[in-house]
């Protein structure tokens, strides 16, 4: 006899929603369903499996130990189904209506814009969405396949993913010409840590600050390098900038490159990642080839 599943994908999706939203009422609002229907679906799922998955305390629903294991496995199941359906849709639809490109902000976008200029005449009207990402926000884009193409720094590429190296960004240490740090002849990392550091906010939903130089006791966090540059030019703090962003300001003397005894430059290799190769549409494939060609690479 062929195996007949006791549960349905809809039941597992409802369980995931209840857990992610933090309760039945919140999940009902998100799914636009009645709370009673969600209660019934989860209760039936538990009954069919003979396993308690959720325990309710007050208005909050909590996973049981067995529920945690089952939920993890169910996410793989629903993700596989979504991938399968998206693959079928991709095969059927042909040219995609929108292409999403996630770009780590230390990458020189001029290269991307040059590729897009060449892509535009053959784009067939595809909308382009460019998403700026930082550190674990870039990893999140790859893991969750939120973009078709991702330009990522080597240190944030998650395990299990491979990319084509396309660029090396040099991060250099910079402050305003009038900042006291410019008067220190032999600058040490410990001395540097006593001054204000300007850092860029991680774009992940759950940031994990493990990378970069974050030793300074006092840090101001901003959304992008443009804001950081405005603050630095006021004579406040120091920041690690991609060299291409500050070359002109260093040349006109408004900014000064600091020479740190331990290291005054950080080399960051950048790669082009395709989170879901089998879901990549023809437009994205064309853009991938053009972008790689801009960097002297041949698409495979």
N, C-alpha and C positions, 0 to 999 in steps of 0.2 A: 504493500500500500504506500503511495507517495505521501510524504509528510505534509500535514495540513497545519499551517500556523495558527496558534491560539490568539495571537494579538495582531493589531493592524498598525500600519505606519501612522495613521491619524492619532491613535492612542499614544504612541511614543512621542509624537510632535506636541501633543497636549501636555504630557508629563514634562517635557523639556521646557515648555512655555511657563508652566506653573513654577518650576524651580527657578528659571531665569528671572521671572518677574517678581518672585518672592511671595507668591500666594495665589489663591484661586481668583480673588476679586480682580487683582491687577492683570492676571493672565486673560481673564474674560474680557477686560477692556481692550487689551492689545489684540486679541483674536476676533473681537466683535462677536462673541458668543455669550450665552447665558452662563452664569456661574454654576448653576445646577447641572448643565450639560457637561461641564468640565469635571465636576465632582463625580458624576455618573461614569464618565469615560475612564477616569483614573481608578475608581473603585472597581469597575468591571475588569480593567487590566490586571489589577492586583488579584482579583478573584480567579481570573482565568489562569494566571501564572502560579497562584498559590504562594505568593511572596508579598510581604508588606514592603512597599517602596517608599511611601511617604508617611510621616507622622506629623499631625497638625497640632501646634501649640498656640493658643490664642487665635490670631488671624494669620499666622505664618505657617507655611508648610516646610518641613525639613526632611531631607533624605535620610533614610535608614542606611546602615552600612551596605546592605544588599542593594538598596536603591542606587547608591553611588556607583557601584560596579555596573549595574544594569543600565544606568543613564549614560555612562561613558560609552558602553558598547552600542547603545541606541543612537548616539550621535554619529558614530561611524556608519551605521546602517542608513540613517536619513541623508547623510552627506553623500554616500555612494549613490543613493537613488537620485538625489538632486543632480549630481555629476552626470549620471546616465541620461537623465531627461534633458539636461542642458546640451549634452553631446548630440543627442538626437535633434534638438532644435537647431543647433549650429549646422549640422549636416543639411537640414531641410531649408534653412533660411538663406544660405549663401552669404552675401556681403552683410556684415553687421552694421546696425544703425549708429552704434556708439562705441568708441574705443577709449578705454581708461588707461592712463599712464601715470604711475606713481614714481616720483622722483625725489631722491634724497637731496636736501637743499644744498649740500656741498658740491653738487655736480654743476658744471657750467651749462646753464640752460640754452646758451647760444647754439651749442651743438645740436640740441633737440630741435630748436626752432629752424635750423638749417634743414634738418631731416624733414620736418613738417612742411616746410616750403616746397620741397620736392615731392612730398606725398600728396599735397593738396590737389593738384590737377587730376590725380587718379583716385581720389578719395571717395567718389560717388556720393558725396554729401554726408559721409559719416561724421557725426559729432565727435569732437575730441575733448576729453576731460583730463586736465593735468592736475595732479594732486601732489602738493608738497608734503613730504614726510621727513620725520626725524627719528633716528635711532630705532627703538623698538616699534615705533609706528610703521617703519619700513618693513620690519619683520612681520608685523601683523598683516600688512597688505599681501605679503607673500603666502603666509600660512593660510589665511582665510580667502585667498584668491580674490581680493577686492579690486584688483586691477589686471588688465590683460598683459601689460608690460611693466616691469619694475626696474628702475635703476637704483642699485643698492650698494652701500659701502660693504667691503668684504667682511668686516667684523659683525655685521648684523644679519648676514644670510643664515637662515635657520638650517639645522641639520636635515639632510635629505634632499636639499635643493642645490642645483648647480647653475652657474651663470657663465656668460662669456665676458672676460675682462675687456673693458673698453676705455678706461681712463684712470689716471692717478691724480688725485687732488692733494695739493700741499696745503696743510693748515699751518699758518704762521701766527706768532704771538704779537699782538698789536695794542698800542695805547695812543692817546693824544700826545702831540709834541710837548704840551705843557704839563703832562703828568709827572709826578715825582719819580716814577719808576725809570724814567729816561736818564736820571742822574746817577743811577747805580751802575757802576762799571762792570762788576762781575756778579750778575744777578743769579741768585740761587732759588730753587723751587720753594724752599722754606720761606724765604723773604717774599716771594711772589704770593704765597698763600695768605699773607697778612693784608693783602689789598683786595678791593672789590672786584669780583669776577662777573662778567656778563655771560650768561649761558642761554642756549636756545631750548625752548620747551619741547620735550618729547611729545610726538603726536599720537602715541598709542593710547588706547582706552585705559590700559593698566601699565603705565610707564615702569621701566625697570632700569634704573640708572646704574649700569655697570661699566659703561664705556666712557672714554674721554677723560680729560683732566678736570676733576671736580674737587680739588684739594682746598680751595679757598674757603675760609670760615664764613665770609660774607659773599652771598651770590644774589644777583638779580636775574630773574628769568623772563625772557621775552619770547615773542612768537616767531621772529625771523631775524635774519642778519641785517635787514634794513633798519629795524628798530635798534638793534645792537649798535650799529654804526652811528646812528644819531646820538645815542647815549655816550659812546666812546668819544665822539667829537666835542662833547661838552667837557671833556677832561675827567670823566668819571670812569674809573675801573679799566680793566683790560679784557681782551677777548681773543680766542683763537678763531681766525678768519681764514676762509679759502683765499689763497693768494690772489686769484684773479679778481676778487671783489674789492681789494684794497690797494692794488698796484698804483692807480692814479693818485689816490690820497697820500700814499707814501712818497710818490714822485713829487707832489706839490708841497710836501713838508707838513701837511696838517696832521698826518699820522706817522708814528715811528714804529719800526719793527724792533721788538725787543730780542736781545740775544741771551737766551737762558743757558746757564752753564750745562745743565743736564741735556737739554734738547730744545732748540728754538724752532724746530720744524717737525711736523708729523705727516708722513706719507700715507694716504688712504686710497687703496685700490678700489675702483668702482667696477661693477659688473652689471650686465643686462640679464635679468631673470625673467623666465616665462613660468608663472606659477602653475598653470594648467595647459600644458602643451597640446593635449588632445582636444581642448575646448577653444583653441585659438582660431579665430575666424580669418578669412582670406585678407581682409583689410589690415588686420593686426599683423599678419605674416608679411605683407608688403612693407608696412611701416618698420617692422623689425629688420628686414633686409636693408632698407634705406638707412636706418640708424646705424647698423653695423658697418655699412659701407662708409658712412661719415667718419668712422673711427679706423678705417683701413682694414676692416674685418670682412670675411666672407661668410654669409649666412649658411647654416647647414640645414 
